Amino acid sequence: MKTPAEVAQAVHDLYVRRELCQDLEYLVREDSSIREEIIDEYVYMLDDKRFEELQEYARKELKGDL
């Protein structure tokens, strides 16, 4: 079981990460080159399993759009 301090730290970390997500969403709307850079880096950092999962997800979503 986590201590109250560990729980507080986890909540804080989650808040900071959410803030970064919001900041990145804003930046992506303003400059598409940032979006490309973030996606490139994200895909590069994926392990094989997660890469395959996202690849399958993208295929299914793209088929639905046709």
PDB file of N, CA, C, O and CB in Angstrom:
ATOM      1  N   MET A   1       0.837  -1.181   0.000  1.00  0.00           N
ATOM      2  CA  MET A   1       0.000   0.000   0.000  1.00  0.00           C
ATOM      3  C   MET A   1       0.884   1.247   0.000  1.00  0.00           C
ATOM      4  O   MET A   1       1.909   1.310   0.679  1.00  0.00           O
ATOM      5  CB  MET A   1      -0.953  -0.004   1.216  1.00  0.00           C
ATOM      6  N   LYS A   2       0.456   2.224  -0.777  1.00  0.00           N
ATOM      7  CA  LYS A   2       1.252   3.444  -0.878  1.00  0.00           C
ATOM      8  C   LYS A   2       1.001   4.360   0.317  1.00  0.00           C
ATOM      9  O   LYS A   2      -0.082   4.402   0.902  1.00  0.00           O
ATOM     10  CB  LYS A   2       0.936   4.180  -2.185  1.00  0.00           C
ATOM     11  N   THR A   3       2.055   5.081   0.639  1.00  0.00           N
ATOM     12  CA  THR A   3       1.932   6.067   1.713  1.00  0.00           C
ATOM     13  C   THR A   3       1.187   7.290   1.171  1.00  0.00           C
ATOM     14  O   THR A   3       1.090   7.471  -0.043  1.00  0.00           O
ATOM     15  CB  THR A   3       3.342   6.470   2.277  1.00  0.00           C
ATOM     16  N   PRO A   4       0.662   8.129   2.071  1.00  0.00           N
ATOM     17  CA  PRO A   4       0.003   9.351   1.614  1.00  0.00           C
ATOM     18  C   PRO A   4       0.934  10.227   0.757  1.00  0.00           C
ATOM     19  O   PRO A   4       0.481  10.858  -0.198  1.00  0.00           O
ATOM     20  CB  PRO A   4      -0.496  10.149   2.818  1.00  0.00           C
ATOM     21  N   ALA A   5       2.201  10.265   1.088  1.00  0.00           N
ATOM     22  CA  ALA A   5       3.157  11.058   0.309  1.00  0.00           C
ATOM     23  C   ALA A   5       3.325  10.481  -1.094  1.00  0.00           C
ATOM     24  O   ALA A   5       3.425  11.234  -2.062  1.00  0.00           O
ATOM     25  CB  ALA A   5       4.520  11.115   1.025  1.00  0.00           C
ATOM     26  N   GLU A   6       3.357   9.167  -1.214  1.00  0.00           N
ATOM     27  CA  GLU A   6       3.482   8.527  -2.528  1.00  0.00           C
ATOM     28  C   GLU A   6       2.238   8.768  -3.375  1.00  0.00           C
ATOM     29  O   GLU A   6       2.330   9.002  -4.580  1.00  0.00           O
ATOM     30  CB  GLU A   6       3.725   7.017  -2.370  1.00  0.00           C
ATOM     31  N   VAL A   7       1.081   8.708  -2.735  1.00  0.00           N
ATOM     32  CA  VAL A   7      -0.168   8.975  -3.450  1.00  0.00           C
ATOM     33  C   VAL A   7      -0.189  10.425  -3.930  1.00  0.00           C
ATOM     34  O   VAL A   7      -0.551  10.699  -5.074  1.00  0.00           O
ATOM     35  CB  VAL A   7      -1.396   8.683  -2.545  1.00  0.00           C
ATOM     36  N   ALA A   8       0.195  11.342  -3.063  1.00  0.00           N
ATOM     37  CA  ALA A   8       0.232  12.762  -3.431  1.00  0.00           C
ATOM     38  C   ALA A   8       1.193  12.986  -4.596  1.00  0.00           C
ATOM     39  O   ALA A   8       0.890  13.750  -5.513  1.00  0.00           O
ATOM     40  CB  ALA A   8       0.649  13.628  -2.221  1.00  0.00           C
ATOM     41  N   GLN A   9       2.346  12.325  -4.565  1.00  0.00           N
ATOM     42  CA  GLN A   9       3.320  12.466  -5.648  1.00  0.00           C
ATOM     43  C   GLN A   9       2.764  11.916  -6.949  1.00  0.00           C
ATOM     44  O   GLN A   9       2.956  12.512  -8.009  1.00  0.00           O
ATOM     45  CB  GLN A   9       4.627  11.754  -5.295  1.00  0.00           C
ATOM     46  N   ALA A  10       2.077  10.783  -6.876  1.00  0.00           N
ATOM     47  CA  ALA A  10       1.488  10.180  -8.070  1.00  0.00           C
ATOM     48  C   ALA A  10       0.417  11.092  -8.669  1.00  0.00           C
ATOM     49  O   ALA A  10       0.332  11.237  -9.889  1.00  0.00           O
ATOM     50  CB  ALA A  10       0.887   8.805  -7.736  1.00  0.00           C
ATOM     51  N   VAL A  11      -0.388  11.696  -7.821  1.00  0.00           N
ATOM     52  CA  VAL A  11      -1.423  12.618  -8.294  1.00  0.00           C
ATOM     53  C   VAL A  11      -0.775  13.840  -8.942  1.00  0.00           C
ATOM     54  O   VAL A  11      -1.221  14.303  -9.992  1.00  0.00           O
ATOM     55  CB  VAL A  11      -2.350  13.051  -7.126  1.00  0.00           C
ATOM     56  N   HIS A  12       0.264  14.352  -8.321  1.00  0.00           N
ATOM     57  CA  HIS A  12       0.984  15.500  -8.870  1.00  0.00           C
ATOM     58  C   HIS A  12       1.589  15.151 -10.225  1.00  0.00           C
ATOM     59  O   HIS A  12       1.471  15.922 -11.177  1.00  0.00           O
ATOM     60  CB  HIS A  12       2.083  15.967  -7.898  1.00  0.00           C
ATOM     61  N   ASP A  13       2.234  13.996 -10.312  1.00  0.00           N
ATOM     62  CA  ASP A  13       2.842  13.564 -11.574  1.00  0.00           C
ATOM     63  C   ASP A  13       1.791  13.444 -12.674  1.00  0.00           C
ATOM     64  O   ASP A  13       2.029  13.847 -13.813  1.00  0.00           O
ATOM     65  CB  ASP A  13       3.568  12.220 -11.388  1.00  0.00           C
ATOM     66  N   LEU A  14       0.640  12.894 -12.336  1.00  0.00           N
ATOM     67  CA  LEU A  14      -0.446  12.760 -13.302  1.00  0.00           C
ATOM     68  C   LEU A  14      -0.914  14.138 -13.772  1.00  0.00           C
ATOM     69  O   LEU A  14      -1.163  14.338 -14.961  1.00  0.00           O
ATOM     70  CB  LEU A  14      -1.623  11.973 -12.688  1.00  0.00           C
ATOM     71  N   TYR A  15      -1.031  15.067 -12.858  1.00  0.00           N
ATOM     72  CA  TYR A  15      -1.432  16.434 -13.194  1.00  0.00           C
ATOM     73  C   TYR A  15      -0.417  17.084 -14.139  1.00  0.00           C
ATOM     74  O   TYR A  15      -0.798  17.712 -15.126  1.00  0.00           O
ATOM     75  CB  TYR A  15      -1.583  17.279 -11.912  1.00  0.00           C
ATOM     76  N   VAL A  16       0.851  16.933 -13.840  1.00  0.00           N
ATOM     77  CA  VAL A  16       1.901  17.527 -14.673  1.00  0.00           C
ATOM     78  C   VAL A  16       1.881  16.906 -16.068  1.00  0.00           C
ATOM     79  O   VAL A  16       2.052  17.612 -17.062  1.00  0.00           O
ATOM     80  CB  VAL A  16       3.292  17.337 -14.018  1.00  0.00           C
ATOM     81  N   ARG A  17       1.676  15.603 -16.148  1.00  0.00           N
ATOM     82  CA  ARG A  17       1.615  14.930 -17.452  1.00  0.00           C
ATOM     83  C   ARG A  17       0.399  15.405 -18.249  1.00  0.00           C
ATOM     84  O   ARG A  17       0.481  15.612 -19.460  1.00  0.00           O
ATOM     85  CB  ARG A  17       1.565  13.395 -17.267  1.00  0.00           C
ATOM     86  N   ARG A  18      -0.715  15.571 -17.566  1.00  0.00           N
ATOM     87  CA  ARG A  18      -1.926  16.055 -18.243  1.00  0.00           C
ATOM     88  C   ARG A  18      -1.713  17.480 -18.769  1.00  0.00           C
ATOM     89  O   ARG A  18      -2.152  17.824 -19.866  1.00  0.00           O
ATOM     90  CB  ARG A  18      -3.144  16.014 -17.276  1.00  0.00           C
ATOM     91  N   GLU A  19      -1.049  18.276 -17.986  1.00  0.00           N
ATOM     92  CA  GLU A  19      -0.720  19.637 -18.412  1.00  0.00           C
ATOM     93  C   GLU A  19       0.128  19.621 -19.689  1.00  0.00           C
ATOM     94  O   GLU A  19      -0.109  20.403 -20.610  1.00  0.00           O
ATOM     95  CB  GLU A  19       0.026  20.385 -17.289  1.00  0.00           C
ATOM     96  N   LEU A  20       1.113  18.725 -19.732  1.00  0.00           N
ATOM     97  CA  LEU A  20       1.950  18.600 -20.921  1.00  0.00           C
ATOM     98  C   LEU A  20       1.099  18.182 -22.120  1.00  0.00           C
ATOM     99  O   LEU A  20       1.289  18.702 -23.219  1.00  0.00           O
ATOM    100  CB  LEU A  20       3.089  17.580 -20.684  1.00  0.00           C
ATOM    101  N   CYS A  21       0.174  17.262 -21.925  1.00  0.00           N
ATOM    102  CA  CYS A  21      -0.714  16.846 -23.015  1.00  0.00           C
ATOM    103  C   CYS A  21      -1.487  18.042 -23.561  1.00  0.00           C
ATOM    104  O   CYS A  21      -1.597  18.213 -24.775  1.00  0.00           O
ATOM    105  CB  CYS A  21      -1.693  15.754 -22.533  1.00  0.00           C
ATOM    106  N   GLN A  22      -2.012  18.853 -22.680  1.00  0.00           N
ATOM    107  CA  GLN A  22      -2.771  20.031 -23.112  1.00  0.00           C
ATOM    108  C   GLN A  22      -1.871  21.020 -23.854  1.00  0.00           C
ATOM    109  O   GLN A  22      -2.272  21.585 -24.872  1.00  0.00           O
ATOM    110  CB  GLN A  22      -3.428  20.720 -21.902  1.00  0.00           C
ATOM    111  N   ASP A  23      -0.671  21.226 -23.348  1.00  0.00           N
ATOM    112  CA  ASP A  23       0.274  22.129 -24.017  1.00  0.00           C
ATOM    113  C   ASP A  23       0.623  21.618 -25.414  1.00  0.00           C
ATOM    114  O   ASP A  23       0.670  22.389 -26.372  1.00  0.00           O
ATOM    115  CB  ASP A  23       1.555  22.287 -23.176  1.00  0.00           C
ATOM    116  N   LEU A  24       0.868  20.310 -25.518  1.00  0.00           N
ATOM    117  CA  LEU A  24       1.208  19.736 -26.817  1.00  0.00           C
ATOM    118  C   LEU A  24       0.031  19.811 -27.789  1.00  0.00           C
ATOM    119  O   LEU A  24       0.225  20.061 -28.979  1.00  0.00           O
ATOM    120  CB  LEU A  24       1.655  18.287 -26.650  1.00  0.00           C
ATOM    121  N   GLU A  25      -1.184  19.595 -27.290  1.00  0.00           N
ATOM    122  CA  GLU A  25      -2.367  19.727 -28.145  1.00  0.00           C
ATOM    123  C   GLU A  25      -2.438  21.132 -28.728  1.00  0.00           C
ATOM    124  O   GLU A  25      -2.717  21.297 -29.916  1.00  0.00           O
ATOM    125  CB  GLU A  25      -3.656  19.411 -27.351  1.00  0.00           C
ATOM    126  N   TYR A  26      -2.193  22.120 -27.922  1.00  0.00           N
ATOM    127  CA  TYR A  26      -2.211  23.503 -28.385  1.00  0.00           C
ATOM    128  C   TYR A  26      -1.124  23.729 -29.440  1.00  0.00           C
ATOM    129  O   TYR A  26      -1.388  24.297 -30.499  1.00  0.00           O
ATOM    130  CB  TYR A  26      -2.020  24.472 -27.199  1.00  0.00           C
ATOM    131  N   LEU A  27       0.081  23.285 -29.148  1.00  0.00           N
ATOM    132  CA  LEU A  27       1.194  23.491 -30.078  1.00  0.00           C
ATOM    133  C   LEU A  27       0.954  22.801 -31.410  1.00  0.00           C
ATOM    134  O   LEU A  27       1.292  23.347 -32.460  1.00  0.00           O
ATOM    135  CB  LEU A  27       2.490  22.987 -29.467  1.00  0.00           C
ATOM    136  N   VAL A  28       0.377  21.614 -31.380  1.00  0.00           N
ATOM    137  CA  VAL A  28       0.095  20.859 -32.603  1.00  0.00           C
ATOM    138  C   VAL A  28      -0.927  21.603 -33.459  1.00  0.00           C
ATOM    139  O   VAL A  28      -0.816  21.623 -34.685  1.00  0.00           O
ATOM    140  CB  VAL A  28      -0.419  19.438 -32.264  1.00  0.00           C
ATOM    141  N   ARG A  29      -1.912  22.209 -32.823  1.00  0.00           N
ATOM    142  CA  ARG A  29      -2.891  22.990 -33.585  1.00  0.00           C
ATOM    143  C   ARG A  29      -2.240  24.193 -34.254  1.00  0.00           C
ATOM    144  O   ARG A  29      -2.652  24.617 -35.334  1.00  0.00           O
ATOM    145  CB  ARG A  29      -4.029  23.454 -32.672  1.00  0.00           C
ATOM    146  N   GLU A  30      -1.230  24.730 -33.607  1.00  0.00           N
ATOM    147  CA  GLU A  30      -0.570  25.933 -34.121  1.00  0.00           C
ATOM    148  C   GLU A  30       0.503  25.639 -35.180  1.00  0.00           C
ATOM    149  O   GLU A  30       0.753  26.473 -36.051  1.00  0.00           O
ATOM    150  CB  GLU A  30       0.055  26.688 -32.975  1.00  0.00           C
ATOM    151  N   ASP A  31       1.133  24.468 -35.110  1.00  0.00           N
ATOM    152  CA  ASP A  31       2.259  24.177 -36.009  1.00  0.00           C
ATOM    153  C   ASP A  31       2.301  22.680 -36.301  1.00  0.00           C
ATOM    154  O   ASP A  31       2.676  21.885 -35.440  1.00  0.00           O
ATOM    155  CB  ASP A  31       3.610  24.651 -35.388  1.00  0.00           C
ATOM    156  N   SER A  32       1.915  22.300 -37.516  1.00  0.00           N
ATOM    157  CA  SER A  32       1.841  20.871 -37.859  1.00  0.00           C
ATOM    158  C   SER A  32       3.202  20.189 -37.880  1.00  0.00           C
ATOM    159  O   SER A  32       3.264  18.966 -37.755  1.00  0.00           O
ATOM    160  CB  SER A  32       1.182  20.701 -39.205  1.00  0.00           C
ATOM    161  N   SER A  33       4.297  20.936 -38.034  1.00  0.00           N
ATOM    162  CA  SER A  33       5.614  20.296 -38.027  1.00  0.00           C
ATOM    163  C   SER A  33       5.931  19.728 -36.641  1.00  0.00           C
ATOM    164  O   SER A  33       6.656  18.740 -36.523  1.00  0.00           O
ATOM    165  CB  SER A  33       6.705  21.300 -38.454  1.00  0.00           C
ATOM    166  N   ILE A  34       5.398  20.343 -35.617  1.00  0.00           N
ATOM    167  CA  ILE A  34       5.577  19.815 -34.257  1.00  0.00           C
ATOM    168  C   ILE A  34       4.855  18.482 -34.136  1.00  0.00           C
ATOM    169  O   ILE A  34       5.365  17.545 -33.521  1.00  0.00           O
ATOM    170  CB  ILE A  34       5.051  20.820 -33.189  1.00  0.00           C
ATOM    171  N   ARG A  35       3.663  18.399 -34.726  1.00  0.00           N
ATOM    172  CA  ARG A  35       2.902  17.140 -34.692  1.00  0.00           C
ATOM    173  C   ARG A  35       3.713  16.023 -35.330  1.00  0.00           C
ATOM    174  O   ARG A  35       3.813  14.929 -34.775  1.00  0.00           O
ATOM    175  CB  ARG A  35       1.540  17.297 -35.418  1.00  0.00           C
ATOM    176  N   GLU A  36       4.288  16.292 -36.486  1.00  0.00           N
ATOM    177  CA  GLU A  36       5.079  15.283 -37.191  1.00  0.00           C
ATOM    178  C   GLU A  36       6.270  14.834 -36.349  1.00  0.00           C
ATOM    179  O   GLU A  36       6.560  13.640 -36.265  1.00  0.00           O
ATOM    180  CB  GLU A  36       5.565  15.830 -38.539  1.00  0.00           C
ATOM    181  N   GLU A  37       6.946  15.771 -35.737  1.00  0.00           N
ATOM    182  CA  GLU A  37       8.111  15.444 -34.902  1.00  0.00           C
ATOM    183  C   GLU A  37       7.723  14.582 -33.703  1.00  0.00           C
ATOM    184  O   GLU A  37       8.415  13.618 -33.374  1.00  0.00           O
ATOM    185  CB  GLU A  37       8.791  16.728 -34.417  1.00  0.00           C
ATOM    186  N   ILE A  38       6.621  14.930 -33.059  1.00  0.00           N
ATOM    187  CA  ILE A  38       6.158  14.174 -31.883  1.00  0.00           C
ATOM    188  C   ILE A  38       5.752  12.765 -32.288  1.00  0.00           C
ATOM    189  O   ILE A  38       6.110  11.798 -31.616  1.00  0.00           O
ATOM    190  CB  ILE A  38       4.972  14.893 -31.198  1.00  0.00           C
ATOM    191  N   ILE A  39       5.009  12.644 -33.377  1.00  0.00           N
ATOM    192  CA  ILE A  39       4.579  11.316 -33.833  1.00  0.00           C
ATOM    193  C   ILE A  39       5.777  10.469 -34.233  1.00  0.00           C
ATOM    194  O   ILE A  39       5.849   9.292 -33.878  1.00  0.00           O
ATOM    195  CB  ILE A  39       3.602  11.439 -35.014  1.00  0.00           C
ATOM    196  N   ASP A  40       6.710  11.049 -34.961  1.00  0.00           N
ATOM    197  CA  ASP A  40       7.918  10.310 -35.357  1.00  0.00           C
ATOM    198  C   ASP A  40       8.656   9.774 -34.135  1.00  0.00           C
ATOM    199  O   ASP A  40       9.045   8.607 -34.095  1.00  0.00           O
ATOM    200  CB  ASP A  40       8.855  11.210 -36.184  1.00  0.00           C
ATOM    201  N   GLU A  41       8.843  10.627 -33.153  1.00  0.00           N
ATOM    202  CA  GLU A  41       9.569  10.198 -31.958  1.00  0.00           C
ATOM    203  C   GLU A  41       8.795   9.129 -31.194  1.00  0.00           C
ATOM    204  O   GLU A  41       9.377   8.151 -30.724  1.00  0.00           O
ATOM    205  CB  GLU A  41       9.846  11.393 -31.046  1.00  0.00           C
ATOM    206  N   TYR A  42       7.482   9.319 -31.073  1.00  0.00           N
ATOM    207  CA  TYR A  42       6.650   8.354 -30.358  1.00  0.00           C
ATOM    208  C   TYR A  42       6.730   6.974 -31.016  1.00  0.00           C
ATOM    209  O   TYR A  42       6.938   5.967 -30.338  1.00  0.00           O
ATOM    210  CB  TYR A  42       5.190   8.838 -30.312  1.00  0.00           C
ATOM    211  N   VAL A  43       6.564   6.937 -32.323  1.00  0.00           N
ATOM    212  CA  VAL A  43       6.600   5.659 -33.043  1.00  0.00           C
ATOM    213  C   VAL A  43       7.978   5.010 -32.918  1.00  0.00           C
ATOM    214  O   VAL A  43       8.081   3.793 -32.759  1.00  0.00           O
ATOM    215  CB  VAL A  43       6.241   5.864 -34.533  1.00  0.00           C
ATOM    216  N   TYR A  44       9.020   5.809 -32.987  1.00  0.00           N
ATOM    217  CA  TYR A  44      10.380   5.283 -32.849  1.00  0.00           C
ATOM    218  C   TYR A  44      10.578   4.612 -31.483  1.00  0.00           C
ATOM    219  O   TYR A  44      11.296   3.617 -31.383  1.00  0.00           O
ATOM    220  CB  TYR A  44      11.410   6.415 -33.038  1.00  0.00           C
ATOM    221  N   MET A  45       9.957   5.140 -30.452  1.00  0.00           N
ATOM    222  CA  MET A  45      10.165   4.647 -29.094  1.00  0.00           C
ATOM    223  C   MET A  45       9.291   3.441 -28.740  1.00  0.00           C
ATOM    224  O   MET A  45       9.473   2.853 -27.674  1.00  0.00           O
ATOM    225  CB  MET A  45       9.905   5.753 -28.117  1.00  0.00           C
ATOM    226  N   LEU A  46       8.351   3.061 -29.603  1.00  0.00           N
ATOM    227  CA  LEU A  46       7.460   1.942 -29.315  1.00  0.00           C
ATOM    228  C   LEU A  46       8.209   0.614 -29.327  1.00  0.00           C
ATOM    229  O   LEU A  46       9.116   0.401 -30.131  1.00  0.00           O
ATOM    230  CB  LEU A  46       6.317   1.905 -30.323  1.00  0.00           C
ATOM    231  N   ASP A  47       7.808  -0.276 -28.415  1.00  0.00           N
ATOM    232  CA  ASP A  47       8.329  -1.634 -28.529  1.00  0.00           C
ATOM    233  C   ASP A  47       7.526  -2.346 -29.624  1.00  0.00           C
ATOM    234  O   ASP A  47       6.500  -1.835 -30.073  1.00  0.00           O
ATOM    235  CB  ASP A  47       8.239  -2.406 -27.151  1.00  0.00           C
ATOM    236  N   ASP A  48       7.986  -3.512 -30.048  1.00  0.00           N
ATOM    237  CA  ASP A  48       7.366  -4.211 -31.179  1.00  0.00           C
ATOM    238  C   ASP A  48       5.887  -4.505 -30.939  1.00  0.00           C
ATOM    239  O   ASP A  48       5.069  -4.344 -31.845  1.00  0.00           O
ATOM    240  CB  ASP A  48       8.104  -5.510 -31.454  1.00  0.00           C
ATOM    241  N   LYS A  49       5.542  -4.932 -29.738  1.00  0.00           N
ATOM    242  CA  LYS A  49       4.158  -5.287 -29.427  1.00  0.00           C
ATOM    243  C   LYS A  49       3.248  -4.070 -29.569  1.00  0.00           C
ATOM    244  O   LYS A  49       2.205  -4.143 -30.219  1.00  0.00           O
ATOM    245  CB  LYS A  49       4.054  -5.867 -28.004  1.00  0.00           C
ATOM    246  N   ARG A  50       3.638  -2.968 -28.970  1.00  0.00           N
ATOM    247  CA  ARG A  50       2.804  -1.753 -29.030  1.00  0.00           C
ATOM    248  C   ARG A  50       2.755  -1.213 -30.462  1.00  0.00           C
ATOM    249  O   ARG A  50       1.721  -0.704 -30.895  1.00  0.00           O
ATOM    250  CB  ARG A  50       3.352  -0.662 -28.063  1.00  0.00           C
ATOM    251  N   PHE A  51       3.859  -1.319 -31.193  1.00  0.00           N
ATOM    252  CA  PHE A  51       3.876  -0.896 -32.595  1.00  0.00           C
ATOM    253  C   PHE A  51       2.834  -1.671 -33.393  1.00  0.00           C
ATOM    254  O   PHE A  51       2.066  -1.082 -34.154  1.00  0.00           O
ATOM    255  CB  PHE A  51       5.278  -1.097 -33.207  1.00  0.00           C
ATOM    256  N   GLU A  52       2.808  -2.987 -33.221  1.00  0.00           N
ATOM    257  CA  GLU A  52       1.855  -3.824 -33.950  1.00  0.00           C
ATOM    258  C   GLU A  52       0.420  -3.496 -33.557  1.00  0.00           C
ATOM    259  O   GLU A  52      -0.470  -3.485 -34.407  1.00  0.00           O
ATOM    260  CB  GLU A  52       2.143  -5.306 -33.694  1.00  0.00           C
ATOM    261  N   GLU A  53       0.190  -3.227 -32.268  1.00  0.00           N
ATOM    262  CA  GLU A  53      -1.155  -2.858 -31.813  1.00  0.00           C
ATOM    263  C   GLU A  53      -1.622  -1.560 -32.475  1.00  0.00           C
ATOM    264  O   GLU A  53      -2.757  -1.471 -32.945  1.00  0.00           O
ATOM    265  CB  GLU A  53      -1.180  -2.707 -30.279  1.00  0.00           C
ATOM    266  N   LEU A  54      -0.756  -0.570 -32.510  1.00  0.00           N
ATOM    267  CA  LEU A  54      -1.133   0.706 -33.116  1.00  0.00           C
ATOM    268  C   LEU A  54      -1.276   0.595 -34.626  1.00  0.00           C
ATOM    269  O   LEU A  54      -2.123   1.255 -35.228  1.00  0.00           O
ATOM    270  CB  LEU A  54      -0.107   1.772 -32.776  1.00  0.00           C
ATOM    271  N   GLN A  55      -0.460  -0.229 -35.223  1.00  0.00           N
ATOM    272  CA  GLN A  55      -0.550  -0.453 -36.664  1.00  0.00           C
ATOM    273  C   GLN A  55      -1.909  -1.074 -37.002  1.00  0.00           C
ATOM    274  O   GLN A  55      -2.565  -0.656 -37.956  1.00  0.00           O
ATOM    275  CB  GLN A  55       0.611  -1.370 -37.155  1.00  0.00           C
ATOM    276  N   GLU A  56      -2.323  -2.059 -36.227  1.00  0.00           N
ATOM    277  CA  GLU A  56      -3.620  -2.703 -36.443  1.00  0.00           C
ATOM    278  C   GLU A  56      -4.761  -1.708 -36.190  1.00  0.00           C
ATOM    279  O   GLU A  56      -5.732  -1.678 -36.946  1.00  0.00           O
ATOM    280  CB  GLU A  56      -3.770  -3.941 -35.522  1.00  0.00           C
ATOM    281  N   TYR A  57      -4.653  -0.913 -35.158  1.00  0.00           N
ATOM    282  CA  TYR A  57      -5.658   0.100 -34.857  1.00  0.00           C
ATOM    283  C   TYR A  57      -5.801   1.083 -36.030  1.00  0.00           C
ATOM    284  O   TYR A  57      -6.912   1.400 -36.455  1.00  0.00           O
ATOM    285  CB  TYR A  57      -5.288   0.855 -33.559  1.00  0.00           C
ATOM    286  N   ALA A  58      -4.676   1.553 -36.536  1.00  0.00           N
ATOM    287  CA  ALA A  58      -4.703   2.499 -37.655  1.00  0.00           C
ATOM    288  C   ALA A  58      -5.345   1.869 -38.887  1.00  0.00           C
ATOM    289  O   ALA A  58      -6.140   2.513 -39.571  1.00  0.00           O
ATOM    290  CB  ALA A  58      -3.283   2.978 -37.988  1.00  0.00           C
ATOM    291  N   ARG A  59      -5.008   0.624 -39.170  1.00  0.00           N
ATOM    292  CA  ARG A  59      -5.602  -0.067 -40.327  1.00  0.00           C
ATOM    293  C   ARG A  59      -7.122  -0.128 -40.198  1.00  0.00           C
ATOM    294  O   ARG A  59      -7.847   0.179 -41.145  1.00  0.00           O
ATOM    295  CB  ARG A  59      -5.026  -1.497 -40.463  1.00  0.00           C
ATOM    296  N   LYS A  60      -7.597  -0.525 -39.019  1.00  0.00           N
ATOM    297  CA  LYS A  60      -9.044  -0.638 -38.798  1.00  0.00           C
ATOM    298  C   LYS A  60      -9.731   0.719 -38.933  1.00  0.00           C
ATOM    299  O   LYS A  60     -10.788   0.826 -39.554  1.00  0.00           O
ATOM    300  CB  LYS A  60      -9.329  -1.233 -37.411  1.00  0.00           C
ATOM    301  N   GLU A  61      -9.133   1.741 -38.356  1.00  0.00           N
ATOM    302  CA  GLU A  61      -9.725   3.081 -38.416  1.00  0.00           C
ATOM    303  C   GLU A  61      -9.744   3.605 -39.854  1.00  0.00           C
ATOM    304  O   GLU A  61     -10.729   4.202 -40.288  1.00  0.00           O
ATOM    305  CB  GLU A  61      -8.946   4.055 -37.508  1.00  0.00           C
ATOM    306  N   LEU A  62      -8.671   3.382 -40.577  1.00  0.00           N
ATOM    307  CA  LEU A  62      -8.606   3.840 -41.958  1.00  0.00           C
ATOM    308  C   LEU A  62      -9.594   3.099 -42.844  1.00  0.00           C
ATOM    309  O   LEU A  62     -10.176   3.701 -43.746  1.00  0.00           O
ATOM    310  CB  LEU A  62      -7.203   3.671 -42.501  1.00  0.00           C
ATOM    311  N   LYS A  63      -9.800   1.796 -42.606  1.00  0.00           N
ATOM    312  CA  LYS A  63     -10.801   1.045 -43.360  1.00  0.00           C
ATOM    313  C   LYS A  63     -12.185   1.605 -43.105  1.00  0.00           C
ATOM    314  O   LYS A  63     -13.004   1.691 -44.020  1.00  0.00           O
ATOM    315  CB  LYS A  63     -10.756  -0.442 -42.994  1.00  0.00           C
ATOM    316  N   GLY A  64     -12.452   1.987 -41.861  1.00  0.00           N
ATOM    317  CA  GLY A  64     -13.759   2.554 -41.513  1.00  0.00           C
ATOM    318  C   GLY A  64     -14.028   3.881 -42.193  1.00  0.00           C
ATOM    319  O   GLY A  64     -15.185   4.247 -42.399  1.00  0.00           O
ATOM    320  N   ASP A  65     -12.980   4.605 -42.542  1.00  0.00           N
ATOM    321  CA  ASP A  65     -13.127   5.911 -43.178  1.00  0.00           C
ATOM    322  C   ASP A  65     -13.344   5.799 -44.686  1.00  0.00           C
ATOM    323  O   ASP A  65     -13.703   6.782 -45.335  1.00  0.00           O
ATOM    324  CB  ASP A  65     -11.904   6.763 -42.898  1.00  0.00           C
ATOM    325  N   LEU A  66     -13.127   4.606 -45.249  1.00  0.00           N
ATOM    326  CA  LEU A  66     -13.249   4.436 -46.713  1.00  0.00           C
ATOM    327  C   LEU A  66     -14.656   4.203 -47.139  1.00  0.00           C
ATOM    328  O   LEU A  66     -14.922   4.042 -48.330  1.00  0.00           O
ATOM    329  CB  LEU A  66     -12.401   3.295 -47.192  1.00  0.00           C
TER     330      LEU A  66
END
